[in-house]
């Protein structure tokens, strides 16, 4: 078995419908960094479409409980929590803006295609692993 990590997100309460809904990484740190980037893009996207408004209270006087600025702030709080997770962790989960975000360790090879196996083998080779500072 080849230890690896998956990261991804889905609507809360829904199971993933395909293996394409998650990404494969050799280390928790790589999975954490990739998910944090995705989460940051989600937050930026939410902030970008809302019109300028006075959002100084919860619930927001303009958008109520679904204020995109507040939801973006929730995502950024989860990013901080994810970033604080130890690189030696085996899993992490968070929830914000109606999305569940996660990183989990996996030992199953059924979820890896040939390209993933090759990529992980190279990334986990002792010579490469040591040079990446992991």
N, C-alpha and C positions, 0 to 999 in steps of 0.2 A: 504494500500500500504506500501511496505517496501523499504525505501530509501536505495540505494546501489550504487556502482560505478563500471563501466566497464573500463578496460584499454586494449589496444592492438595496433596493427599496421597492415598496409596493403600497397600494392603498391599504390602510389599516383594516384588518379583518379578512383580507383576501389572500388566498394561497397563490404562490407563483404558478403561472400557467405553463411556463416552459423554462428550460435550462438557460435560455438566452436572457432571462430576467436577472441574472446575476453574473458577476465577473469572477475570474479565477486569478489568484495571486500566490506567490511562493511564501510570502511572509505576512504577518498581521500588520506590520508597519506599512507595507505597500498597499494592502487592502484599505487600511485606515486612511492613508493619504488620498487614494483615489475616491473613496466615498466622501471625504471632506470636500474635495473639489466639486463633486456632483452636487453636494448639499449647498455649497456656496453659489453655484450656478442657479440652483432652484431659488435661493433667497434673492439673488440679483434679479431674476426674472419676475418674481412676485413684486418686488419694489418698483420695477420699471414701468408697469402698466397702470398703476394707480395714479389718479390725478392728485395734484398737490392739495393737501387738506390738513386741517387742524386735528392732529391725532395725539392728544395729550391726556387721554383717559382710556380706561378699559371698562366696558367695551367702547370701541371707537365711535364717536358721535356721527361719523359719516358712513362707515361701512359695517358698524356693529361688530359682532363676534368674528366675522370673516374678513377683517381688515388685512389687506395684503402686507402692509407695513408691520403689523403685529405678528402675522404669520412668519414673515421673513426674520423678524427678531427671535421668534421661537426656534427657527431652524439654526440661526447663528448661535443660540445658547446650546443646542445639541452638538454643533460643531465643536464648541469649546469642551464639552463633555467627552466627545469622541477623541479630540486631540490630547486630552489628559489621560486617556486609557494607556496603560503600559504596553510597550511594544511586545512584551512577552505574554500578553493576554491571549485567550483563545476565542473570545467572543465579545461582542458589544451590541447593544440595541438601543434605539431611541425613537421618539415619536414627535413629529411636529407638522403642522399644516396639513393634517389628514394623511400623512405618509408615515409608514414605519420604515426606518432605516436600520440596517444590520450588517455585521461582520461576523462570520462564524468559521470555525475550523472544521475541516472535512478530511476524512481518510479514505473515502470511496474513490475508486478509479473510474466508476461508471459515468461520472459527471465530467470526465476529462476526455477531450478528443486528442488525436495524435499531436496536433500542434501545441495544445496545452501541456501535454506530457513532455514534449521536447523542450518547450520554454522553461518549464519547472525544473527539468533535469539540469539544464544549463545554469539557471539561476541558483540552484541549490548545490551545485558542484562546489566542493570546499575552496577551490582557488577563487572562484567568483564570489562566493558567499563572504569570504574574509575581506575582499577588496571593497565591498559595498558598505562595510561598517555595521553589518547586521549581527 
